[in-house]
């Protein structure tokens, strides 16, 4: 199982099923990771977004 910022992706190995779908978790991660990075980067650079304001003001709360 992989946690990507609260989004959990499981390869399905934790549960056995007779009708198991073929999910390529590595392929999913290869597509999701750049998409998530792109969105975060866009939000960090777009003036007025909460992320941009947090970076600009130097405020970060985890």
GUVO-832813 format. One record per residue (C-alpha): residue number from 0; x negated, z negated, y negated. Coordinates in steps of 0.001 Angstrom, whole numbers. Layout:
BEGIN
> nr c1 c3 c2
> NUM X Z Y
...
// end
This chain:
BEGIN
> nr c1 c3 c2
> 0 0 0 0
> 1 -1252 900 -3467
> 2 -123 -755 -6698
> 3 -234 1511 -9733
> 4 918 -687 -12589
> 5 3880 -2176 -10775
> 6 4692 1026 -8883
> 7 3985 446 -5216
> 8 3183 3361 -2939
> 9 3106 2818 785
> 10 1800 5218 3376
> 11 4591 4075 5661
> 12 2291 2528 8240
> 13 3907 -885 7697
> 14 7206 321 9150
> 15 7666 2385 12268
> 16 10610 4761 12380
> 17 11853 7325 14865
> 18 12647 9699 11998
> 19 9502 9164 9935
> 20 9009 11556 7028
> 21 5633 13120 6591
> 22 4370 11592 3362
> 23 878 12352 2184
> 24 147 9192 203
> 25 -3296 10463 -779
> 26 -1742 13630 -2157
> 27 831 11615 -4075
> 28 -1883 9414 -5578
> 29 -3972 12454 -6522
> 30 -997 13757 -8517
> 31 199 10450 -9970
> 32 -3132 9110 -11196
> 33 -3875 11939 -13685
> 34 -234 11970 -14814
> 35 -288 8231 -15541
> 36 -3636 8505 -17334
> 37 -2277 11391 -19408
> 38 820 9444 -20487
> 39 -1174 6312 -21351
> 40 -3693 8389 -23309
> 41 -914 10186 -25179
> 42 779 6891 -26067
> 43 -2525 5384 -27203
> 44 -3129 8301 -29582
> 45 408 8755 -30941
> 46 854 6736 -34157
> 47 3724 4269 -34039
> 48 3939 3743 -30293
> 49 3679 141 -29054
> 50 375 906 -27312
> 51 -1073 2554 -30415
> 52 11 -428 -32549
> 53 -1524 -2889 -30082
> 54 -4825 -1006 -30103
> 55 -4811 -575 -33886
> 56 -3966 -4221 -34562
> 57 -6348 -5460 -31892
> 58 -3549 -7295 -30130
> 59 -3396 -7207 -26370
> 60 -1346 -9472 -24161
> 61 -1679 -9186 -20426
// end
